[in-house]
Amino acid sequence: MAIIGNLIKGAIDLKGVLSSETNHIEEQKKVLEGLLKKALDTHFGKKYNFNSVLEAEDIQNAYANNIPYFDYHQLHEKWWSRVINGEKNVTWPETPDYFALSSGTTGKKSKRIPVTNEMIEAIRKAGIKQVEALSNFDLPAEFFEKEIMMLGSSTNLREKDGHLEGEISGISASNIPFWFEGYYKPGKEISEIEDWDKRVQRIAEKAKEWDIGALSGIPSWIELMLQKVIEHHNLNNIHDIWPNLQVYTSGGVAFAPYEKSFNSLLDHPITVIDTYLASEGFIAYQERPETDAMKLITDNGIYFEFVPFKPEYINQDGSLQQDAPSITLAEVEVGQDYVLLISTVSGAWRYIIGDTIEFTDIERAEIRITGRTKFFLNVVGSQLSVQKMNTALREIEAKFNIKVPEFTLSAVQINEEFYHHWYLGTETDITNEELAKALDEILKEANKNYRVARSKALKGVKVTKVPIDLFSEWSGTQKKKGGQVKMERVMSEEKFSEWKTFVSKLISK
């Protein structure tokens, strides 16, 4: 009998019963006021007169009117470079102990994002909220005694100029509470291995020693790890070695593109729970099984604003026009794509995190990630978001009974005419031409702007099938293998040229 499991499950269930309904709008007002008061005497707070903002009748409106939007490069150039150099009280009191390295999905040069002790605590609290939400998922008591495989970046953080640097998953894992260490796999020794392939090899070698009940990590890298374990032990599926695996906590990207390929590695379906942990903070988590949408964490050190995601508000580099209108949580609508802005206890202010989201339930503050501001393809007016691309590819999977977990594309010119050139990671005998025709028809049927573009300047669609593992190998060449890394879905002309050269070299071997 799972005595400990019953105790843990009972405590979680009780916590869920005792939790009161929250007023997300009021919580957000309190968070903003707390952030402004805390940073009042920083250089940033004095520059933008936080004192006058706090004295305003409508603090949220005064805040939006007084402080410009910042993407990473703007905030780094004007403010965070000073933090990195050790200056105190720049955008947040004192100096941070950590910097999260994030090269994201574009560029080889790592960003350095401050991570304060307040942010570490906020991430810890968010993790507890997510664990408490497990009471909604009808999991057996035995589950709460199983081990959890957290596949992130290396926990071997680098010391530099008096602070520690690493990816946010590595920073978070290096700060897990002592009572959780017995549940945490692959454990401290393996987690410190920096080389992704070596780390996964060690996981495969040790897999038989563990009783894994839950997985956590980016879908593409979790899949590769599971494939390695299955291959190493010559298994039919991962349940042959981890029969008690019941939960997968995804994060950072939509799970839908990976669902078919992920399930092929299992003996039976498991519970999939989405989370939204970025380098800048723990933003949202899935609270209930009736939906795959995630609940914004509105009372935990992050203040949210939203800009309607429209082409006229977005610059070519994915940043926002400074005159683009922002709204608060009290003003959002269901079904509208928004650029997400955050202000945080790490000293990010009106920060463009780069993701686009939509609300599915305003009262519950539930959202879905719909894409990236830089992954919006609007050449000749086609207005394709990542969400629309993903939806089209799910239809392609169903139509041809294939798996397409990975893709990238770009707008290209052929004989001075525009085409969308898709690279699909898939194993199928369906021809490139058949896939291109089907994809084109699906997009025309579902997207009015795309249909109009196809009748004018957008002349057609090209598809090139490639092996799925080329996408992870590409990430490796970009110094981005494992951890929080996500494949770039829409590439610039220059990056796409590099991609095509890379693919040609590997396929010709």
C-alpha positions in Angstrom: 0.0 0.0 0.0 1.3 3.4 -1.0 1.3 5.0 2.5 3.5 7.9 1.7 1.8 8.4 -1.6 -1.6 8.5 0.1 -0.3 11.1 2.6 1.1 13.3 -0.2 -2.0 13.0 -2.3 -4.2 13.7 0.7 -2.2 16.9 1.5 -2.5 18.1 -2.1 -6.2 17.3 -2.2 -6.8 19.2 1.1 -4.8 22.2 -0.2 -7.0 22.3 -3.3 -10.2 22.3 -1.2 -8.9 25.1 1.1 -7.7 27.3 -1.8 -10.1 30.2 -2.4 -11.1 31.6 -5.7 -8.8 34.3 -6.9 -9.4 37.7 -8.5 -6.7 37.8 -11.2 -7.3 41.4 -12.1 -6.9 42.6 -8.5 -3.9 40.3 -8.0 -2.2 41.9 -11.0 -2.7 45.4 -9.7 -1.1 44.4 -6.4 1.9 42.8 -8.2 2.5 45.9 -10.3 2.3 48.1 -7.2 4.7 45.8 -5.4 7.2 45.8 -8.3 7.2 49.6 -8.5 7.7 50.1 -4.8 10.5 47.6 -4.6 12.4 49.2 -7.6 11.5 52.8 -6.6 15.1 53.8 -5.8 16.8 51.9 -8.7 18.4 53.8 -11.5 15.5 52.6 -13.8 12.9 53.6 -11.2 14.3 57.1 -10.9 14.7 57.5 -14.7 11.0 56.6 -15.3 9.8 58.3 -12.1 8.1 55.3 -10.5 7.2 57.6 -7.6 4.8 59.6 -9.8 3.4 56.4 -11.3 2.6 55.1 -7.8 0.9 58.4 -6.9 -1.4 58.2 -10.0 -5.1 57.5 -9.7 -4.7 54.7 -12.2 -1.3 53.1 -11.7 -1.6 50.6 -14.6 -2.4 53.3 -17.1 0.3 55.6 -15.7 2.8 52.8 -15.9 1.9 52.1 -19.6 2.2 55.7 -20.5 5.5 56.4 -18.7 7.7 53.4 -19.7 8.5 52.3 -23.2 8.5 48.7 -24.5 11.8 46.8 -24.3 13.0 43.8 -26.2 16.1 42.0 -24.9 18.5 44.0 -27.0 17.1 47.3 -26.0 17.0 46.5 -22.3 20.5 45.0 -22.5 22.0 47.9 -24.3 20.6 50.5 -22.0 20.4 48.7 -18.6 21.2 45.1 -18.3 24.8 45.5 -19.6 25.4 47.5 -16.5 23.9 44.7 -14.3 26.2 42.2 -16.0 29.2 44.4 -15.3 28.3 44.3 -11.6 26.7 47.7 -11.1 24.1 47.6 -8.2 20.5 48.9 -8.2 20.2 49.2 -11.9 16.8 47.7 -12.8 16.3 45.9 -9.4 17.8 46.4 -6.0 21.4 45.1 -5.5 22.8 42.6 -8.0 21.5 39.2 -9.1 23.2 35.9 -8.1 22.4 34.2 -11.4 22.1 35.0 -15.1 20.0 32.7 -17.3 21.7 32.1 -20.6 19.2 32.0 -23.4 20.0 32.0 -27.1 16.3 31.2 -27.7 15.6 30.3 -31.3 17.6 32.8 -33.2 21.2 33.8 -33.1 24.3 32.0 -31.7 25.1 34.6 -29.1 23.6 33.8 -25.7 21.4 36.4 -24.0 22.1 37.0 -20.3 18.9 37.5 -18.3 19.1 38.4 -14.6 17.7 35.9 -12.2 17.3 37.3 -8.7 16.6 35.4 -5.5 13.1 36.8 -5.6 12.7 35.1 -9.0 14.1 31.8 -7.7 11.5 31.9 -4.9 8.7 32.8 -7.4 9.7 29.8 -9.6 9.6 27.6 -6.5 6.2 28.9 -5.5 4.9 28.4 -9.1 6.2 24.8 -9.0 4.3 24.2 -5.8 1.1 25.6 -7.4 1.5 23.1 -10.3 2.0 20.2 -7.9 -1.1 21.2 -6.0 -3.0 21.3 -9.3 -2.3 17.5 -9.7 -5.2 16.9 -7.4 -7.4 17.8 -10.4 -6.0 15.0 -12.6 -7.3 11.9 -10.7 -3.8 10.3 -10.3 -3.5 7.2 -8.0 -1.6 7.5 -4.7 1.2 5.3 -6.0 2.1 8.0 -8.5 3.3 10.3 -5.7 6.0 7.8 -4.7 7.5 7.5 -8.1 10.6 9.4 -9.4 10.5 12.3 -11.8 12.9 12.6 -14.8 13.6 16.4 -15.3 15.5 16.7 -18.6 16.8 20.3 -18.8 20.2 21.9 -19.3 23.3 21.1 -17.3 23.2 22.1 -13.6 27.0 22.6 -13.8 26.6 26.4 -13.6 29.6 28.6 -14.6 30.9 31.1 -12.2 31.7 34.5 -13.7 32.4 37.8 -12.1 30.7 36.9 -8.8 27.6 35.3 -10.3 26.5 31.9 -11.7 25.4 31.4 -15.3 23.4 28.6 -17.0 20.1 28.0 -18.6 17.0 28.5 -16.5 16.2 24.8 -16.3 19.7 24.2 -14.9 19.4 27.1 -12.5 16.0 25.8 -11.3 17.3 22.2 -10.9 20.3 23.4 -9.0 18.0 25.0 -6.5 15.6 22.1 -5.9 14.7 21.7 -2.2 16.5 18.9 -0.2 13.3 16.9 0.3 12.8 16.6 -3.4 16.3 15.2 -4.2 15.2 11.6 -3.6 12.5 11.9 -6.3 14.7 13.9 -8.8 16.3 12.0 -11.7 18.7 11.8 -13.4 20.3 13.1 -10.2 23.0 15.6 -9.5 26.0 13.8 -11.0 24.4 13.1 -14.4 22.7 16.5 -14.5 26.1 18.2 -14.3 27.3 16.6 -17.6 27.4 19.5 -20.0 27.6 17.5 -23.2 24.0 16.7 -24.2 24.8 13.4 -26.0 26.9 12.1 -23.1 24.3 13.1 -20.6 21.6 11.2 -22.5 23.9 8.2 -22.9 24.3 8.0 -19.1 20.6 8.3 -18.6 20.1 5.3 -21.0 22.7 3.3 -19.1 21.1 4.0 -15.7 17.4 3.8 -16.8 16.8 0.3 -15.3 17.7 1.5 -11.8 14.9 4.1 -11.7 11.1 3.9 -11.3 10.0 6.9 -13.3 6.5 8.1 -12.9 6.8 11.5 -14.6 8.8 13.3 -17.3 9.5 17.0 -17.6 11.2 18.9 -20.4 10.9 20.3 -24.0 9.1 17.7 -26.2 11.7 17.3 -28.9 14.5 16.6 -26.4 12.3 14.3 -24.3 11.6 12.3 -27.4 15.2 11.9 -28.3 16.0 10.8 -24.8 13.2 8.2 -24.8 14.4 6.9 -28.2 17.9 6.5 -26.8 16.7 4.6 -23.8 14.5 2.3 -26.0 17.4 1.7 -28.4 20.0 1.1 -25.7 17.9 -1.6 -24.0 16.3 -3.0 -27.2 12.7 -2.2 -26.0 9.4 -2.0 -27.8 8.5 1.1 -26.0 9.4 3.2 -22.9 6.8 1.4 -20.7 8.9 -1.8 -21.0 11.4 -0.2 -18.7 9.3 2.5 -16.8 6.0 0.7 -16.4 4.7 3.3 -13.9 5.2 6.3 -16.2 1.9 8.2 -16.1 2.6 11.9 -16.5 4.5 14.1 -18.9 4.9 17.8 -18.1 5.6 19.6 -21.3 6.8 23.2 -21.5 7.7 26.2 -23.6 6.3 25.0 -26.9 3.0 23.6 -28.1 2.8 19.8 -27.5 0.4 19.1 -30.4 3.1 18.9 -33.1 4.8 16.1 -31.1 1.8 14.2 -29.9 1.7 11.6 -32.6 5.5 10.8 -32.5 5.6 11.0 -28.7 2.7 8.5 -28.3 4.5 6.1 -30.7 7.1 5.7 -28.0 4.6 4.6 -25.3 2.6 1.4 -24.7 -0.4 3.5 -23.7 -1.3 7.2 -23.5 -0.2 9.1 -20.4 -1.4 12.4 -18.9 0.2 15.4 -20.6 0.3 18.6 -18.6 1.5 21.9 -20.2 3.7 24.5 -18.5 5.2 27.8 -19.5 8.6 28.3 -17.9 10.7 30.8 -19.8 14.2 32.2 -19.0 12.4 35.2 -17.7 10.1 33.4 -15.2 7.4 30.8 -14.6 4.5 32.2 -16.5 1.7 29.7 -16.5 0.7 26.1 -15.9 -2.1 23.7 -16.8 -4.5 23.6 -13.8 -7.2 21.1 -15.0 -7.5 18.2 -17.4 -10.6 19.5 -19.3 -8.3 21.7 -21.3 -4.8 22.0 -22.5 -4.8 25.7 -21.8 -2.6 27.1 -19.1 -3.5 29.4 -16.2 -1.4 32.6 -15.9 0.2 33.0 -12.5 -1.1 36.4 -11.6 0.0 36.7 -8.0 3.7 35.7 -8.2 6.1 38.5 -9.1 5.2 38.9 -12.8 2.9 41.7 -14.2 1.4 41.0 -17.6 0.4 43.3 -20.4 -0.9 42.5 -23.9 -0.5 44.0 -27.3 -2.9 42.8 -30.1 -0.7 40.8 -32.5 -1.3 42.7 -35.8 1.3 43.3 -38.6 1.1 47.0 -38.3 2.4 46.9 -34.7 5.4 44.5 -35.3 8.8 45.6 -36.7 10.7 43.3 -39.0 13.0 42.0 -36.2 9.9 41.0 -34.1 10.1 44.0 -31.8 7.1 46.3 -31.1 6.3 49.7 -32.5 6.4 52.0 -29.6 3.0 53.4 -30.4 1.4 50.0 -30.4 -1.5 49.9 -27.9 -1.2 47.7 -24.8 -4.0 46.5 -22.6 -4.3 44.9 -19.1 -5.8 41.6 -18.1 -9.1 43.4 -17.5 -9.4 44.3 -21.2 -8.4 41.1 -23.0 -10.7 39.1 -25.3 -11.0 35.4 -26.1 -9.5 34.3 -29.4 -7.3 37.4 -30.1 -3.6 36.8 -30.5 -1.6 39.0 -28.2 2.1 39.9 -27.9 3.0 39.1 -24.2 4.8 41.8 -22.1 6.1 41.1 -18.7 7.5 43.1 -15.8 9.2 41.0 -13.1 11.0 40.6 -9.8 14.2 40.2 -11.8 14.1 43.8 -13.2 12.5 43.2 -16.5 10.2 46.1 -17.4 7.5 46.0 -20.1 9.6 43.3 -21.6 8.7 41.7 -24.9 9.3 38.0 -24.1 8.8 37.1 -27.8 5.8 34.8 -27.5 2.3 35.3 -28.7 -0.7 34.0 -26.7 -4.4 33.8 -26.9 -7.0 33.6 -24.0 -9.3 30.6 -23.9 -11.0 31.5 -20.6 -10.7 35.1 -19.3 -12.3 34.4 -15.8 -9.8 31.7 -15.2 -7.0 33.6 -16.9 -6.2 30.6 -19.1 -4.1 31.0 -22.2 -2.4 29.0 -25.0 0.9 29.9 -26.7 0.2 30.6 -30.3 3.7 31.4 -31.6 6.6 33.8 -31.7 6.7 37.3 -32.9 9.7 36.5 -35.0 8.0 33.4 -36.4 5.2 35.3 -38.1 5.4 34.9 -41.9 3.8 38.0 -43.5 5.7 38.2 -46.8 3.2 39.4 -49.5 0.4 39.5 -46.9 0.1 35.8 -46.1 -0.1 36.4 -42.3 0.8 32.9 -41.2 1.3 32.4 -37.4 2.9 29.4 -35.9 -0.5 28.3 -34.6 -1.9 28.3 -38.1 1.2 26.4 -39.4 0.8 23.8 -36.6 -2.9 23.4 -37.3 -2.3 22.8 -41.0 0.3 20.2 -40.3 -2.0 18.3 -37.9 -4.4 18.0 -40.9 -1.5 16.8 -43.1 -0.7 14.1 -40.5 -4.4 13.0 -40.4 -4.8 13.1 -44.2 -1.7 11.0 -45.0 -1.4 9.1 -41.7 2.1 10.3 -41.1 4.1 12.1 -38.3 5.5 15.6 -38.8 6.8 16.7 -35.4 9.4 19.1 -36.8 9.4 21.8 -39.6 10.8 25.1 -40.7 10.1 27.4 -43.6 10.9 30.6 -45.2 9.7 32.9 -47.9 12.0 32.5 -50.9 12.2 34.1 -54.4 12.4 31.8 -57.4 12.7 33.6 -60.8 11.6 36.8 -59.0 8.4 35.2 -57.7 7.6 34.4 -54.0 7.1 30.9 -52.7 6.9 29.4 -49.2 9.5 26.7 -48.9 8.7 24.2 -46.1 11.1 21.6 -44.8 9.1 18.8 -43.1 10.7 16.4 -40.7 8.9 13.2 -41.6 9.4 9.6 -42.9 6.9 8.9 -45.6 6.7 7.8 -49.3 4.3 10.6 -50.0 6.0 12.8 -52.6 7.1 16.4 -51.9 4.7 17.5 -54.6 1.7 15.8 -53.0 2.5 17.3 -49.6 2.9 20.7 -51.1 -0.4 20.6 -52.9 -2.3 19.4 -49.8 -0.6 21.9 -47.5 -1.4 24.7 -49.9 -5.1 23.7 -50.1 -5.4 23.4 -46.3 -3.9 26.8 -45.7 -6.1 28.4 -48.4 -9.2 26.9 -46.9 -8.4 27.9 -43.3 -6.8 31.3 -43.7 -8.4 34.1 -45.7 -5.2 36.3 -45.8 -3.2 33.4 -47.1 -5.8 32.7 -49.8 -5.7 36.3 -50.9 -1.9 36.2 -51.0 -2.0 33.1 -53.1 -4.2 34.8 -55.7 -1.7 37.6 -56.0 2.1 37.7 -55.2 2.5 34.4 -53.4 3.0 32.0 -56.3 3.1 28.6 -54.6 4.4 26.2 -52.0 7.5 24.0 -52.1 8.0 21.1 -49.7 11.2 19.2 -49.0 11.1 16.1 -46.8 14.1 15.5 -44.5 14.9 13.1 -41.7 13.5 14.2 -38.3 16.9 14.0 -36.6 18.3 16.7 -38.9 16.5 19.3 -36.7 18.3 18.3 -33.5 21.6 18.1 -35.4 21.0 21.6 -36.7 20.4 22.8 -33.1 23.7 21.2 -32.2 25.5 23.2 -34.9 23.9 26.4 -33.5 25.3 25.5 -30.0 21.8 25.0 -28.8 21.4 21.2 -28.2 19.1 20.2 -25.3 17.8 22.3 -22.4 15.3 25.0 -23.3 16.2 25.1 -27.0 13.3 25.3 -29.5 13.6 25.0 -33.3 13.1 28.2 -35.3 9.9 27.7 -37.3 10.3 30.7 -39.7 13.8 31.6 -40.9 15.2 34.7 -42.4 16.6 34.5 -45.9 20.1 34.4 -44.6 19.5 31.7 -42.0 17.5 29.7 -44.5 20.4 29.6 -46.8 22.6 28.3 -44.0 19.9 25.6 -43.3 19.7 24.5 -46.9 23.5 24.2 -47.1 23.5 22.2 -43.8 20.8 19.8 -45.0 22.5 19.3 -48.4 25.8 18.3 -46.7 24.2 15.8 -44.3 21.9 14.2 -46.9 24.8 13.8 -49.3 26.9 11.9 -46.8 
